[in-house]
Amino acid sequence: VLHLLLPATALGATLWYEDNYDGSWQLMRAAVSSRLIVEGLKYGVSKDRPDGSGDDSFPSGHTSDSFMAATFIQQRYGWQYGLPAYALASYVGYTRVASDQHYLEDVLVGAAIGALAGWYFSEPYQGLTVTPLASQGVYGLYVSGQF
């Protein structure tokens, strides 16, 4: 579920939070390039899965998609959103190894492919930013932007 939730969240943010489609196009370019590289490697490298269910273990597409979305979120909207996204993407990678779908190296290469695609195609959003605040009994939101 997280494998799909992270990219869906990133897409939702570009459609709801932004006033144009620049972020959506950046996300699509990152997603397509990441997936093409992953599928090309899966086709070219025949590596059995740990559970024996197939020979397409390398690299992990679930992890690649998750890290692409997490990197996009971090690059576009900042670390306050990126850090939780990276935690969820890391959990996706962990579950792929724990469920015997991939070896550790499959997940690490998938994460690298996704992160590089997200980094290469993403630019910081320059619109309105909202940052949660919690310090010394003060709680709220910090809203900033250019008008």
ChimeraX attribute file (.defattr): number of C-alpha atoms within 10 A of each C-alpha:
attribute: neighborCount
match mode: 1-to-1
recipient: residues
	/A:1	6
	/A:2	16
	/A:3	20
	/A:4	12
	/A:5	13
	/A:6	23
	/A:7	23
	/A:8	13
	/A:9	16
	/A:10	23
	/A:11	21
	/A:12	13
	/A:13	16
	/A:14	23
	/A:15	15
	/A:16	9
	/A:17	14
	/A:18	16
	/A:19	11
	/A:20	11
	/A:21	11
	/A:22	14
	/A:23	25
	/A:24	18
	/A:25	15
	/A:26	20
	/A:27	25
	/A:28	15
	/A:29	17
	/A:30	25
	/A:31	22
	/A:32	13
	/A:33	19
	/A:34	26
	/A:35	21
	/A:36	11
	/A:37	18
	/A:38	23
	/A:39	17
	/A:40	12
	/A:41	16
	/A:42	18
	/A:43	13
	/A:44	11
	/A:45	14
	/A:46	13
	/A:47	18
	/A:48	16
	/A:49	17
	/A:50	15
	/A:51	11
	/A:52	11
	/A:53	11
	/A:54	12
	/A:55	14
	/A:56	21
	/A:57	25
	/A:58	26
	/A:59	28
	/A:60	29
	/A:61	27
	/A:62	23
	/A:63	30
	/A:64	33
	/A:65	29
	/A:66	30
	/A:67	33
	/A:68	35
	/A:69	33
	/A:70	30
	/A:71	30
	/A:72	34
	/A:73	34
	/A:74	24
	/A:75	20
	/A:76	25
	/A:77	23
	/A:78	16
	/A:79	14
	/A:80	13
	/A:81	15
	/A:82	19
	/A:83	15
	/A:84	14
	/A:85	25
	/A:86	22
	/A:87	13
	/A:88	19
	/A:89	26
	/A:90	19
	/A:91	15
	/A:92	22
	/A:93	27
	/A:94	15
	/A:95	16
	/A:96	20
	/A:97	17
	/A:98	12
	/A:99	11
	/A:100	15
	/A:101	21
	/A:102	24
	/A:103	21
	/A:104	18
	/A:105	14
	/A:106	23
	/A:107	27
	/A:108	18
	/A:109	18
	/A:110	28
	/A:111	27
	/A:112	17
	/A:113	25
	/A:114	32
	/A:115	24
	/A:116	20
	/A:117	28
	/A:118	31
	/A:119	20
	/A:120	15
	/A:121	21
	/A:122	25
	/A:123	17
	/A:124	13
	/A:125	17
	/A:126	11
	/A:127	14
	/A:128	14
	/A:129	15
	/A:130	13
	/A:131	12
	/A:132	10
	/A:133	11
	/A:134	9
	/A:135	7
	/A:136	5
	/A:137	6
	/A:138	7
	/A:139	10
	/A:140	10
	/A:141	11
	/A:142	10
	/A:143	10
	/A:144	11
	/A:145	9
	/A:146	7
	/A:147	5
